[in-house]
Every structure is written in C-alpha cells, then in structure tokens.
Amino acid sequence: MLNDRLSEISVMRDSGLLDLDYLARTLGLDRNGAAGVPLEFLYLENKKYWTAATSALFDGRHYLEENVDIRGADMNPLLHYIRHGFFEGRSPTMLLDIDFVLDQIDPDRQAREADARGRYPIFERYSGLRELLLTTDANPSPFFENAVFRADMKGRACEAVGVPIEQYLNAGGRWGNEYLECSSFASMPYYMRVNADLEAANVIPLIHFVQYGLSESRRFSPDERVSQAFLRNSAHLFGNEGYKDLRGFLAGTRGTGSIAGPAWPTPYAQASIPSLRHEARKEARAAFIGVVLYENSNEEVERLKASIQNELAISNGYDIDWACYVNDAANESRYRKILGDRLILDRNRENIGFGRAHNALMRRCFDLDRLYIGANPDGYFTPGCVKALVDFSDHYQGQALIEAATAPIDHPKWHDPVRLDTSWVSGACFAMSRKIWQQIGGFDEKIHMYCEDVDLSWRVKLIGGLLKVCPTARFVHDVTPRFSAAKDEAK
C-alpha cells in the first residue's frame, strides 16, 4: 500500500500538476502536512480533499463536475487526469479550454479522431499538459493570451517564465498592488476597478470573471465589446437562446467573440419563409435522381452513390429512385461494378451529350408523377437535400425550376435571399416537375454541352414558370480546382 502511494505521488510530482504551495493555500493547511503526515498523503487518503485545486492547471472540483463517470469511479481526479484524462481531451480547469487549444495546435483537424481507447493521437505527442503548453505556447482560453500577459510583465521590467497562465494564477493575478493584464478582450485591472466588491473579496480577477462575471453581466472593458442588442439579434437569427448571454455567445462562437455570418438559411429564415418551412403533400413525395456520367473516377461515382443511398435511408415517407446515363461507353464495365443495373446507355453506345442524356432520364422519371432531380456526377448530396427539393417544389405547385444551393461556395450568380428568385438555374443540381416537362419538354438536344441549362431556364420563364434557388438543399460541387487551373494557365 505504501509503495502504491509513493508511486502515485511520484506520478503527480512528475506531471507538474501538483504544486504543494498552491494545494496548501487551497486547503488551508500547512505545506508540510499535519501530524507528521506529508500533504501529498493527506490529499490522496482523504477524499474530501479531492475537490481541491492542486495547481494553477488542475482543479479537482471542476474535473469531477465535468466528468460524471469519474465521480463514480472512486479514483483520485488528479491521477485520473494524468493517466487518462489528458489523452482523452478532458478539461482540467475552467480556465483551460481544450477545444480552443486544439484549434491552435491542430487547425486542420487532422488528429481529432479518438482511437479505440478513446485517446487522441495528437495528445500522445506530449507527456502531459505542461509539456503541451510549454512546447506549443498555445493560449489556454479565449480570455488569456500569452502575448498580452508577457507584454504586461515586460512593461513592469519582469520576465514571464514557464507557462504564462500558471505564473499569472500563482501571483494571484497581481504584481504588487496592481492587477495584471492577460487578455485583449477583457481588462482585468478595469474589471477590478469598476467592481469594488471584488477588491474586498480578494478574488483572482480572471477566475471570478470566467466563473461569475460573465453570467452576472459585469463590465470588463471601458468599451462595450458586445451590446445586448447584438446578443438578442444573434440569438434570434441563429435560433439559439444561449446567445442572449455573453457566456453562451462566446461558447457558441468557439471563443472568438465574432461571427463571420450565419449559415444560410438561418433557423429564423426557415421558420419565417413559407417555401422553406413547407412539407410536401403525401401524394407529392416522389422523386427520381438522374446522373449523366462522363469520364468520372471511381471515387466520384462511389461518393455520389453513397450520398444517394443515404438520402434514401433518411427520407422516411419519400419515394426516391435513381439511374445513371453513361456517355462514355468505354467505361461501362467500370461503372457497372459500382452501380450495377442503375446504368442506361445509348443503343449505339455514343456520347449523346449532356442535355439529351438527361432527357432520356427524364422520360423514365415522368412515366410517373415524380420530381426529376438532375445531379452532376462530380458532386454529392448533403443529408436532406432531396427531401428539401421535393418539399420546396411542392410549395410552388410544380411551377418552379429549382436549383440546389452549392457547397463549399455558392454559385457566383446572384439570387434574391428572401424571394429566392434567380436569373437562371444551374444544371449542376436542379429539380424539374412533370408539369413543366409537359409544357416545354427537357433540354434543347441541339445543344451538346454548356449553356443548355440557361436555355432551359429561359424557356421555363417564357411560359410563366419560376426560377428558384432552394437554400435548404445543399449539393456539394467543388469547383475551386477550376479556379486554380485558370490561375496556373495564366502564369
């Protein structure tokens, strides 16, 4: 038993997360322990001490409150964090935001997937938390910036050493009688100056600010950084009541304190624009997806197929069928290995062109009263895209030719963000009703490729039809490589 305790104490000391002076202050005990029993033994043996902060970088109460599974495991929280929690990406203290740290050391999110043991490979590069912070110099949270703290210390002719937030907390957030700056977002000297009750309470400014000040709406900067009107509007726009409070807003924006812009359409738009909140009548919930293949890679075909299969799986109550027209017969056998009997070919095995191929698929579709959805083979559907197109088309009673919104960037042509009108509908992913087909047919078969979608759009417009973009239907069609190629050719 004694050997086990000595081994555990060694582990805690080596981690740098057991600071006897810090622990003694937290517990109100002597650094050397009591009755001849070292403080480390008292901490390990007495469970009521497990909620103590053992250093500036580990708070037992926070760790146990955040991790319900640890509370029932009868294991010392500090030991658990050192051996498991750090590698599992658990939070050791309210002042250290692990996701915020990860965004700095792994911005491309290459090492965010946990292994079979629930451990993250990126953390395996370090022996523990202190090594990670020392090696990467990552800011521990949106409210503590190493550079701001170092600059303030330098201005006082002092040197910031080790882990900056550790030095800040060990100093109680002060230098002599003055409070230290540690954030460009919130001024701790100002925070203490305008909140006189905190001076008397002898709090560490940053801890109080994060734990209480934000939720109590205390002033933390001479400038109003985020107005209440902005927070109310953000909450309304995003459909997130948490944004009404600054703490929730910062949590929702990953600590940046700023929003580049909400995803469109916003929850507010979906609730307020009739065409976006409409759900198709039961008798109008049928669709046929048509794809024209031409020199597509296995990866593209497999990706599109997987997205279609997912649409079938999640669109309960919607009848969805699909087929692909092969315009490059030389690749038929390769396509067939992936798509099976979903293929259609010209009897002469010729490349009949984009428009004629879609028309052949439309004829198959419109044997029944279904919505035709044409999709490019080098793209894929995001979840719910097909259902959104069917619902949207039914709202307009089959009188609209519809374009799905594209990702990762929208089509550069403008569309009205409220009426959702557009000047023409792109053929990358579009939806056409049998009602329109019966009036104008499909694509002009004299146009082999390119601009046939513009021609189709304008013929729909000539009969009084509508041209619309459905922002809730997202089709991934990454055309950015084309821009790169254009730049290369221009060089």
C-alpha positions in Angstrom: 0.0 0.0 0.0 2.8 2.4 0.9 4.7 1.6 -2.2 1.5 2.3 -4.3 1.1 5.7 -2.6 4.7 6.6 -3.2 4.4 5.6 -6.8 1.2 7.8 -7.2 3.0 10.7 -5.5 5.8 10.3 -7.9 3.4 10.4 -10.9 1.7 13.6 -9.6 5.0 15.3 -9.0 6.4 14.4 -12.4 3.3 15.8 -14.1 3.9 19.3 -12.8 0.3 19.5 -11.8 0.9 19.0 -8.0 2.1 22.3 -6.5 2.3 21.9 -2.7 2.2 25.6 -2.0 -0.9 26.0 -4.2 -2.6 22.9 -2.7 -1.8 24.1 0.8 -3.4 27.5 0.1 -6.5 25.8 -1.4 -7.0 23.5 1.6 -5.9 26.0 4.3 -3.2 23.6 5.5 0.5 23.8 6.2 2.7 22.9 3.2 4.4 20.3 5.2 1.2 18.5 6.1 -0.2 17.8 9.5 0.8 15.5 12.5 3.8 14.4 10.6 1.8 13.2 7.5 3.0 14.8 4.3 0.5 16.9 2.4 0.6 14.6 -0.6 -0.5 11.6 1.5 -3.3 13.7 3.2 -4.5 14.7 -0.3 -4.6 11.1 -1.6 -6.0 9.5 1.5 -8.8 12.0 2.3 -11.5 12.1 -0.4 -12.8 15.4 0.8 -9.6 16.9 -0.4 -10.1 15.6 -3.9 -12.1 18.6 -5.0 -9.1 20.9 -4.3 -7.1 22.7 -6.9 -3.7 21.0 -6.8 -2.1 23.7 -9.0 -2.9 26.5 -11.3 -3.6 24.0 -14.1 -5.8 21.4 -12.3 -9.0 21.9 -10.3 -10.4 18.8 -8.8 -13.9 20.2 -8.3 -14.2 21.3 -12.0 -12.8 17.9 -13.2 -15.3 15.9 -11.1 -18.3 18.2 -12.0 -17.5 18.0 -15.7 -16.9 14.2 -15.8 -19.8 12.3 -14.1 -18.1 9.0 -15.0 -15.1 9.8 -12.8 -17.2 10.7 -9.8 -18.5 7.2 -9.5 -15.1 5.5 -10.3 -13.6 6.1 -6.8 -10.4 7.3 -8.4 -8.4 10.4 -7.4 -9.2 13.0 -10.1 -5.7 14.3 -10.5 -4.3 10.8 -11.0 -7.1 10.0 -13.5 -6.4 13.2 -15.5 -2.6 12.5 -15.6 -3.0 8.8 -16.7 -6.1 9.1 -18.8 -8.0 12.4 -18.9 -5.2 14.4 -20.6 -5.0 11.9 -23.5 -8.8 11.8 -23.7 -9.0 15.6 -24.2 -10.8 16.2 -20.9 -10.8 19.7 -19.3 -8.6 20.1 -16.2 -9.8 23.5 -15.1 -12.4 26.1 -16.2 -9.6 28.3 -17.4 -8.3 25.8 -19.9 -10.4 25.3 -23.0 -9.2 22.1 -24.7 -11.1 22.7 -27.9 -9.6 26.2 -28.1 -6.1 24.8 -27.6 -6.7 22.2 -30.3 -7.8 24.8 -32.7 -4.4 26.4 -32.4 -2.2 23.2 -32.5 -4.3 21.3 -35.0 -6.0 23.9 -37.1 -6.7 21.5 -40.0 -8.3 19.0 -37.6 -6.1 16.2 -38.8 -5.7 14.4 -35.4 -9.2 14.9 -33.8 -10.4 11.3 -34.1 -10.1 9.3 -30.9 -8.7 5.7 -31.1 -10.3 2.6 -29.8 -9.3 3.5 -26.3 -10.9 7.0 -26.5 -7.5 8.7 -26.7 -6.5 11.4 -29.2 -3.3 10.8 -31.2 -2.4 14.5 -31.0 -2.0 14.3 -27.2 0.2 11.3 -27.4 3.0 13.6 -28.7 3.3 15.1 -25.2 4.0 13.6 -21.8 1.3 15.8 -20.3 -0.5 19.1 -20.1 2.5 21.2 -19.0 4.7 19.9 -21.8 2.0 20.6 -24.3 1.6 24.2 -23.2 5.3 24.8 -22.9 6.1 23.3 -26.3 3.3 24.9 -28.3 2.8 28.1 -26.4 -0.9 27.8 -27.1 -3.2 30.2 -25.4 -5.2 28.3 -22.8 -8.5 30.0 -23.4 -10.1 33.0 -25.2 -9.7 35.0 -22.0 -6.0 34.5 -21.5 -3.4 35.5 -24.2 0.2 34.6 -23.5 1.4 37.6 -25.6 -0.7 40.1 -23.7 0.4 38.8 -20.3 4.1 38.8 -21.4 3.8 42.3 -22.6 2.4 43.5 -19.3 5.1 41.7 -17.4 7.8 43.2 -19.6 6.4 46.6 -19.0 7.0 46.0 -15.3 10.6 45.0 -16.0 9.8 41.4 -15.2 10.1 38.3 -17.2 7.3 35.9 -17.8 8.7 32.4 -17.4 7.2 28.9 -17.8 3.5 28.5 -18.5 2.1 32.1 -18.5 -1.3 31.3 -17.0 0.4 29.3 -14.3 2.5 32.3 -13.4 -0.5 34.6 -13.5 -2.5 32.4 -11.1 0.4 31.8 -8.8 0.8 35.5 -8.5 -2.9 35.9 -7.7 -3.4 38.0 -10.9 -1.4 40.8 -9.3 2.0 42.4 -9.4 2.4 44.2 -6.1 -0.8 46.2 -5.7 -1.6 46.3 -9.4 -3.7 43.8 -11.4 -2.1 42.2 -14.4 -3.5 42.3 -17.9 -3.9 39.0 -19.7 -6.5 39.5 -22.4 -7.2 41.9 -25.3 -10.9 41.1 -24.9 -11.3 41.9 -21.2 -9.2 44.2 -19.0 -8.7 42.7 -15.5 -7.4 45.9 -13.9 -10.6 47.7 -15.3 -12.7 44.7 -14.1 -11.5 45.1 -10.6 -11.7 48.9 -10.6 -15.4 49.1 -11.6 -16.4 46.2 -9.4 -15.4 47.4 -5.9 -16.9 44.5 -4.1 -14.4 42.2 -5.7 -11.4 44.0 -4.2 -12.7 43.4 -0.7 -13.3 39.7 -1.6 -9.7 39.3 -2.5 -10.5 37.3 -5.7 -8.2 36.4 -8.6 -9.8 38.6 -11.3 -9.7 36.1 -14.2 -11.2 33.2 -12.1 -14.0 35.4 -10.9 -14.6 36.9 -14.4 -15.0 33.4 -16.0 -16.9 31.8 -13.2 -19.2 34.6 -12.3 -18.6 37.9 -14.0 -19.8 36.9 -17.5 -23.1 35.5 -16.3 -23.6 38.4 -14.0 -23.1 40.9 -16.9 -20.3 42.8 -15.1 -18.4 45.3 -17.0 -15.0 44.1 -18.1 -13.8 46.7 -20.6 -14.1 50.5 -20.9 -15.6 49.8 -24.3 -18.8 48.0 -24.8 -17.4 45.0 -26.7 -20.7 43.2 -27.2 -24.0 45.1 -26.9 -27.1 43.5 -25.5 -29.0 44.3 -28.8 -26.4 42.4 -30.7 -26.7 39.4 -28.4 -30.5 39.5 -28.7 -30.3 39.7 -32.5 -27.8 36.9 -32.7 -30.0 34.6 -30.6 -33.0 35.4 -32.8 -31.0 35.0 -36.1 -29.4 31.7 -35.1 -32.4 30.3 -33.2 -30.1 29.8 -30.2 -31.4 31.2 -26.9 -27.9 30.7 -25.4 -26.6 33.6 -27.5 -28.6 36.1 -25.4 -26.0 35.8 -22.7 -22.3 36.7 -23.4 -21.1 33.4 -21.9 -23.3 31.4 -24.3 -22.3 33.6 -27.2 -18.6 33.1 -26.6 -19.1 29.4 -26.2 -21.2 29.2 -29.4 -18.5 31.1 -31.4 -15.7 28.9 -30.0 -14.3 31.8 -28.0 -13.7 34.1 -31.0 -16.3 36.6 -29.9 -17.2 37.2 -33.5 -19.4 35.7 -36.2 -18.4 35.6 -39.9 -22.0 35.1 -40.7 -24.7 32.5 -40.0 -25.2 29.5 -42.3 -27.9 30.3 -44.8 -30.7 29.8 -44.4 -30.8 30.6 -40.7 -33.3 28.9 -38.3 -35.2 32.2 -38.4 -35.4 32.2 -42.2 -36.5 28.6 -42.3 -39.3 29.4 -39.8 -40.4 32.6 -41.5 -40.1 32.0 -45.3 -43.1 29.8 -46.3 -41.3 27.9 -49.0 -38.6 26.8 -46.6 -40.9 25.6 -43.9 -43.3 23.8 -46.2 -43.5 20.0 -46.2 -44.7 18.2 -49.3 -48.2 16.6 -49.5 -48.1 12.9 -49.1 -49.1 12.3 -52.7 -46.2 14.6 -53.9 -43.4 12.9 -52.1 -41.8 11.1 -55.1 -38.5 11.9 -56.8 -36.2 10.4 -59.4 -32.5 11.3 -59.4 -30.8 11.3 -62.8 -27.0 11.5 -63.3 -25.1 11.7 -66.6 -21.7 10.0 -66.4 -18.7 11.0 -68.5 -15.1 10.1 -67.6 -15.8 10.1 -63.9 -13.4 8.5 -61.4 -14.4 5.5 -59.2 -14.0 7.8 -56.2 -16.5 10.3 -57.6 -19.1 7.7 -58.6 -18.8 5.8 -55.2 -19.1 9.1 -53.3 -22.2 10.2 -55.2 -23.8 6.7 -54.9 -23.2 6.7 -51.1 -24.9 10.1 -50.8 -27.9 8.9 -52.8 -28.2 5.8 -50.7 -28.1 8.0 -47.6 -30.9 10.1 -48.9 -33.0 7.0 -49.4 -32.2 5.9 -45.9 -33.1 9.2 -44.1 -36.0 10.4 -46.3 -38.8 8.5 -44.5 -42.1 8.6 -46.3 -40.5 9.8 -49.6 -40.2 7.5 -52.6 -36.8 8.1 -54.3 -35.5 6.2 -57.3 -32.4 6.9 -59.4 -30.4 5.9 -62.5 -27.3 7.0 -64.4 -26.8 7.6 -68.1 -23.4 6.5 -69.5 -22.0 8.9 -72.1 -18.6 7.2 -72.3 -19.4 3.5 -73.1 -15.7 2.6 -72.8 -16.1 2.9 -69.0 -19.3 0.9 -68.8 -17.8 -2.1 -67.1 -16.0 0.0 -64.5 -19.2 1.9 -63.7 -21.2 -1.3 -63.6 -19.0 -2.7 -60.9 -20.1 0.2 -58.7 -23.6 0.9 -59.9 -24.9 -2.4 -61.0 -28.2 -2.2 -63.0 -28.6 1.5 -62.4 -27.0 2.2 -65.8 -28.6 3.4 -69.1 -26.7 3.6 -72.4 -27.4 4.8 -76.0 -28.1 1.8 -78.2 -25.2 2.9 -80.4 -23.0 3.4 -77.3 -22.4 7.1 -78.4 -21.8 10.2 -76.4 -25.2 11.8 -77.0 -24.5 15.0 -74.9 -25.5 16.3 -71.5 -29.0 17.5 -72.4 -30.1 14.5 -74.5 -28.9 12.1 -71.8 -30.9 14.0 -69.1 -33.9 14.0 -71.4 -33.7 10.2 -71.6 -33.6 10.0 -67.8 -36.5 12.4 -67.6 -38.6 10.3 -69.9 -38.0 7.4 -67.5 -38.8 9.6 -64.5 -42.0 11.1 -65.9 -43.7 7.8 -66.6 -44.9 8.6 -63.1 -45.7 12.0 -61.5 -42.3 12.5 -59.8 -39.9 15.3 -59.4 -36.8 15.0 -61.6 -33.6 15.8 -59.8 -30.6 16.1 -62.1 -27.2 15.9 -60.4 -23.6 16.2 -61.7 -21.5 13.1 -61.0 -18.6 15.0 -59.6 -20.7 16.3 -56.7 -22.8 14.7 -53.9 -25.9 15.3 -51.9 -25.7 16.6 -48.3 -28.2 14.9 -45.9 -31.7 16.0 -46.5 -31.0 17.7 -49.9 -33.5 15.6 -51.9 -36.3 15.9 -49.3 -35.7 19.7 -49.3 -36.1 19.9 -53.1 -39.3 17.8 -53.1 -40.8 20.0 -50.3 -39.8 23.2 -52.0 -41.1 22.2 -55.4 -44.5 21.2 -53.9 -44.8 24.6 -52.2 -44.6 26.2 -55.7 -47.1 23.5 -57.0 -44.6 22.2 -59.6 -44.4 25.6 -61.4 -40.7 26.3 -60.5 -37.5 25.1 -62.0 -35.2 24.8 -58.9 -31.5 24.9 -58.3 -30.0 23.3 -55.2 -27.6 25.6 -53.3 -24.0 24.5 -53.8 -21.1 24.0 -51.4 -18.4 24.7 -50.5 -19.1 28.0 -52.3 -22.4 29.2 -53.7 -22.8 29.7 -57.4 -21.4 33.2 -58.2 -24.6 34.4 -59.9 -26.9 36.4 -57.6 -30.2 35.2 -56.2 -32.7 37.1 -54.1 -32.2 36.0 -50.4 -35.8 36.3 -49.5 -37.9 35.6 -52.6 -35.2 33.1 -53.7 -35.5 34.1 -57.4 -32.6 33.6 -59.7 -31.9 34.6 -63.3 -31.3 31.0 -64.5 -30.9 27.6 -62.9 -27.6 25.8 -63.0 -27.6 22.2 -64.2 -25.1 21.1 -61.5 -28.1 20.0 -59.3 -31.6 21.0 -60.4 -35.2 19.9 -59.9 -37.9 19.9 -62.5 -41.6 18.9 -62.2 -43.6 16.8 -64.6 -45.9 19.8 -65.0 -43.0 21.8 -66.6 -41.8 18.9 -68.6 -45.3 18.5 -70.2 -45.2 22.1 -71.3 -41.6 22.6 -72.6 -40.0 19.2 -72.7 -36.5 19.0 -71.5 -33.2 20.4 -72.7 -32.7 21.5 -76.3 -31.0 18.5 -77.8 -29.2 20.6 -80.4 -27.0 21.9 -77.6 -24.5 19.2 -76.9 -23.0 20.8 -73.8 -22.8 24.1 -71.9 -25.5 26.8 -71.7 -28.2 24.2 -72.1 -29.3 25.0 -68.5 -29.5 28.7 -69.3 -31.7 27.9 -72.4 -33.9 25.6 -70.4 -34.3 28.2 -67.6 -35.4 30.9 -70.1 -37.9 28.6 -71.8 -39.4 28.0 -68.3 -39.6 31.7 -67.8 -41.3 32.3 -71.1 -44.2 30.1 -70.1 -44.6 32.0 -66.9 -42.7 29.5 -64.7 -40.5 30.4 -61.8 -36.7 30.1 -61.4 -35.8 29.5 -57.8 -32.8 28.6 -55.6 -33.5 26.2 -52.6 -31.0 27.1 -49.9 -32.0 24.2 -47.6 -31.0 21.8 -50.3 -27.2 21.6 -50.3 -25.3 19.9 -53.1 -21.5 19.7 -52.8 -19.9 20.7 -56.1 -16.4 21.8 -55.5 -15.3 23.9 -58.5 -12.4 25.6 -56.7 -9.8 23.4 -58.6 -11.0 25.1 -61.8 -10.0 28.4 -60.4 -6.6 27.1 -59.5 -6.2 25.7 -63.0 -7.2 29.0 -64.5 -4.5 30.8 -62.4 -1.9 28.2 -63.5 -2.8 28.7 -67.2 -2.5 32.5 -66.8 1.1 32.3 -65.4 
